[in-house]
Amino acid sequence: GAVVSQHPSRVICKSGTSVKIECRSLDFQATTMFWYRQFPKQSLMLMATSNEGSKATYEQGVEKDKFLINHASLTLSTLTVTSAHPEDSSFYICSARVQGMNSPLHFGNGTRLTVT
Amino acid sequence: AQKITQTQPGMFVQEKEAVTLDCTYDTSDQSYGLFWYKQPSSGEMIFLIYQGSYDEQNATEGRYSLNFQKARKSANLVISASQLGDSAMYFCAMQNTGFQKLVFGTGTRLLVSP
């Protein structure tokens, strides 16, 4: 159980275009999902907390107008990278928790974004 | 603010040997949780083990155990009987109860040799 599905796994886009990444909790409901970003050989950095039915909470330094997050249902959160630039190329990974504050986060398989 | 420190960028171990990956943390909260995740080269994050700050016993999950020393604020991961498939990045992470987000350390790359 506790499967998080993320799509697409890889995407290449041209500079200036927008890319949408989907994160789904397949067998549980997630009122909160988390979006992380990981540069090569670095750790995961939390970008934002996605809350079902309300606005996302962004970490300091993350541009909310560039990284649009929508959490329209209890099983789906989307991250849209708007007007992507080469510096946005990275590994984006979403996660969700089944229930309980100290239960582990379950992660999607990540999306490798390359902006050319 | 929470901080997780992993001082070993890389570790080498021979197959079937045990290895300890270090993790220290800093928090002013009394209630928190500590997690270890494994990230193979394919990128997915695999949950390994959890330790709550109030847990008196060290957590164990199969070949994984967590050496929790609260006074020293350390939560080292011990992998026994290493296998080639254990080669991966390992991340220590902490969450303060009341905040749902997880903060990660910089990771340790483990290489298991035959």
Boltz contact constraints between the chains, C-beta under 6 A:
constraints:
  - contact:
      token1: [A, 32]
      token2: [B, 100]
      max_distance: 6.0
  - contact:
      token1: [A, 43]
      token2: [B, 104]
      max_distance: 6.0
  - contact:
      token1: [A, 43]
      token2: [B, 106]
      max_distance: 6.0
  - contact:
      token1: [A, 43]
      token2: [B, 107]
      max_distance: 6.0
  - contact:
      token1: [A, 44]
      token2: [B, 104]
      max_distance: 6.0
  - contact:
      token1: [A, 46]
      token2: [B, 101]
      max_distance: 6.0
  - contact:
      token1: [A, 101]
      token2: [B, 97]
      max_distance: 6.0
  - contact:
      token1: [A, 102]
      token2: [B, 33]
      max_distance: 6.0
  - contact:
      token1: [A, 102]
      token2: [B, 52]
      max_distance: 6.0
  - contact:
      token1: [A, 104]
      token2: [B, 35]
      max_distance: 6.0
  - contact:
      token1: [A, 104]
      token2: [B, 47]
      max_distance: 6.0
  - contact:
      token1: [A, 104]
      token2: [B, 50]
      max_distance: 6.0
  - contact:
      token1: [A, 105]
      token2: [B, 102]
      max_distance: 6.0
  - contact:
      token1: [A, 107]
      token2: [B, 45]
      max_distance: 6.0
  - contact:
      token1: [A, 109]
      token2: [B, 44]
      max_distance: 6.0
  - contact:
      token1: [A, 110]
      token2: [B, 43]
      max_distance: 6.0
